[in-house]
Amino acid sequence: MRISALMVEPSRPMLRPRKKYTVFDLQQLKGKRCLTHIHVKSPQEAAAAEAAGVDLMSCSFDSPEAQARLPALVAAAPNSFLSCATPHGMASPEEAIRVAFRALEIGASSVYCSASPFIIEAMARERIPVVGHLGMIPRHVTWTGYRAIGRTVEEAKELHRRMKELENAGAYAAELEVVPHNLARLLSSQTQMILMSLGSGSGCDTQFLFSDDILGDYDERLPRHAKAYRNFAAEHARMQQERIAAFREYIADVHDGRFPERSHLVEMEAPLLDEVVRAIGAVPASNKD
């Protein structure tokens, strides 16, 4: 029997490794356990989060710099579910679809979009996995102020209405930011969407924090809903002082003739150098060493 050449070709590596989770997997896990979720901002953080065993990651895809960084994040955490935040103010459903497909082609698992259900519905029709946003939305904070959303009956009812709008538009998940924890638990039980808690308690489907908060990687006051597990800001400040001190020592060594030392130099054999001097008719330089 003649075997086809296609059957004997050596196997090739997968272009995209199989992810730890798919959207289907997340939907099957709804209500069963709370998944861990970290927003990362660098390949080093993505690699660390995957090595630590985090369930989900998210990242920015809302600027040229963030879009250029996405391939490195995917490469650093190839097995992780990674959701990308699309730019604010996309002018049309067509633009939103183009941006989302670009992120998915690079390796994103889904996209986050804080736009209206009109935009999200267009993306969902193209089978793009979309995460919406409920509660306090920083990009819309001019309408609410920086505060918890849903502490009154009217606000809670409005949250429920907006949640159903997103669900009906086709979003598979929604970030729920700074909502009373008992209300968040109720809302999570009333939707098929994956609700991602950012400052909304442990009754949702994922517990979400930014790497900046976890690492203490900024000088501002830590938000009430966050917890810092390290103090990277102090470490960065210490490292900056070490940089300054090292540069000052180098400058002083050059001025005082302590650098370079003979151990740092490569030397030509004296007879050969004399031969070069004769060949080019040079006046030998004074030996400062």
N, C-alpha and C positions, 0 to 999 in steps of 0.2 A: 504494500500500500504506500503510495507517494504522500509524504507529509507536506502540507503547504508551508511555504517559506515564512508566512506570518506566524505559524505555530512554533517555529524554532528560533525566532528572534529573541535575544536576551531581554529580560524584563527591564523596564525603565523605571526610575524613581517617580513617585507621584509628584505632580506639579504642585498640588495642594494637599498637605497631610490631613488626615481625618481629624476633625475637631472633637474636643471632649464632649461638647453638646451641640445639638441642632435646635432650631426653634421648636420642632416637634418634641424633642426631649424635654425642653423647658415646659411646654404645655402639659406633658404627662406628669411632671413633678409638681404642678400647681397644687397647693394645699397640703403637700406631703412633707416638705421641709423648706426652711429658709436658706436660700443660696447666698454665698458671699460674693461681693461685687466691688471692684476697685476701679476708679478712673485713673489711668496712668498717663504720663506725659513724656516718657523717654523710653528708648529700647532697654536701658538698664532696669527701669522700673517694671517694664513688661516682663522681662526675663525673670526678675525677682518674684513677681506675683505668680507667674506660672510655676516656678520652682517651689514656692510656698504652698501651692495647691489651691489658689483661689478658684472659685467656680466661673465667674464672669469678669470680663474687663470692658471698659469703654475708654474712648479717647476722643480728641478733637479732630475734626476734619473741616474746620470752618475758616481756614486761612491758607494762603499758598504755602506757608511754612509747615502747617499741620498736615496738609495734603502730601507734601514732599516727604514728611516723616513717617507716614503710614506704612510704606513697605518695610522700613526698618523695624517697626513695632511688630508687624506680622512675622517677620523673620526671627525676631527675638523670642516670640511666644507662639510658635507655629501650631500648637495644639489647642490653643485657647479660643473661646468664644469672645469675639471683640466687636463691640458696637461703636459706630462712629457718629459724632455729632456734626450734622450738616450746618452750613452757614445760615445765619439769621437773615431774614429778608429776601429769600429766594422769590423772584418776581413772578413766577408762573409754575404751574404743575410740570410743564415740560423741562424747565430748568431743574426743578427738584428731582425729577426722574433721571436726568443726565448725571447730576451730582451723585445720586444714590448708586446708580449702576457703576460709576467710576470707582466708588469706594468698594463695592462688592467685587469688582474685577481685580482690585489690588489684593483683596483677601479679607475684607470686613465680613462679619457674620450677619450684621444688621445695621440699620442706620437710625439715629435719633433725630427727631424733627419737632421743633416747638411751634411750627406753623399751624394754621387752622385745619380743621377736619377736611376742608375742601382740597387742600394740598395733599394731605395724608391719604385721602381716598384715592386720588389719582395715582399715587405711588403704590398703594396696596393693590390696585387693579392690575398693575404690572407684576404682581407677586413679589414685590420688594418687602422684606420684613422691616416694619417701621415701629419705632418706639415714640410715643407721644409724651406730653408733659402735663401734669396736673398739680394744683396747689400753688405754692409760691414759685413763680417762674421768673428768674432773674431778668430775662430779656423783656418781660412785660411788667416789671416791678413798679413802673411809674403809675400803673393803675391800682396798685394795692399797697405799696410801701413794703419795706422789709419786715415781715411779720408772719406769724402762723396763719394759715388759711383754713377756715372751717370750724371756728369756735362758736359760731352762732347757727341757729337752725336754718336760716336763709342761706348762709354760705355753705353749709353742709349739703343742702338740697341742690344748690348750684353746682357743687363739686360732683354730686352724683349725676346730674344732668350732663355735665361736660364729659364725665367718664363714659357715659353711654354713647355720647356723640363720637368719641374716639373709637370705641368698640365697634359701633356701626359703620364707621369709616374704614375699618379694616386693620387698625393698629393691633399688633399682637401683644404689645406691652405699653406701659406708661410709667414714667418716673413720677413718684408722688412725694413732693418736697414740702417739708415742714407743715404737716397736717396732724391734728391731735391723734395720738396713737390708737385710742379706742375707736375713733371714727375711721381711721385708716384700716383697721382690722375688719370693720363692718363693710367698708367699700370693697376690700379684697374678696370678701365672700359673695359679693353681688356682681362679679364680672368674670368673664372667661379670660380677660387679659392678665398677663403677668404684671403685678404691681411692684415697682422697685422703690423701696423706702429709702429716702434721703431725709433723715430727721423726722420720720413718721412712725417710729417704733418698730417692733419685731413681728407684727402681725401680718406683714406683707410677704411677697414671694421671694424677694431678694433684699439684703441689707447692703446699702450702697454708701461708700465713702470715697472721697478724693484722696489720692496719694499724698497731696500736700498736707492734708489734715493728719493722716496717719503718721507721716514722717515729721510733722512739725516744721515744715519747710517754708515758712514765711514769718514775717515779724508782726503781723496783725494779731488781734485777739482771736483766739480759737472760737469758732461758732459753738453755740450751746449744744447743738445736736452732734458735734464731732468729738472725737477722742484722739489725742496725740500719743503715739507709742514710742516716739523718738523725738529728739530735738535737733533736727538737721540745721535749723537756722543758726544755732549756737556753733555747730560744727563748721558750717560755712564761714562764720565770722572768725573762728579760730584759724581755719585754713587760710583766710585772707591775711591775717596777721602774720602767719608763718611765711606766706609768699613775700610780704613786704620785708620781713626780717632777712629772708634768704637773699633777696635782691640787694638789700643794703650791704650785706656781708660780701657779696660778689663785687659790688662797686668799690668797697673799701679795699678788698684784696687787689683789685686792678690798680687802684691809685697808689697803694703802698708796695707794689711789686711782689705780692705774695701769690698772685695768679697771672700767668700759668707758672707752675713749678716744672722742674726738669722732667718729672714723671709724666707730665702731660704732653711732652714734646716728642717729635720725630726728628732725628739728627742725621745729616748727611756726613759720610766719612770725610775727614779733613783733607786727605790727598785728592779726593774727587772734587771737593769744593775748590781747592787751589787750582785744579785743572780748569774748572769752569771760569774762575777769575781770569786766568791767563787767556782763555779762549775768547772771552768777550771784552777783555781789556778793562775790567771793572776795578774800582778802588775798593778793597775789602772794607765791609762795614765793621764798626767797632763792636767788640763782643761784650754785650751787656750782661751776659749770663755768668 
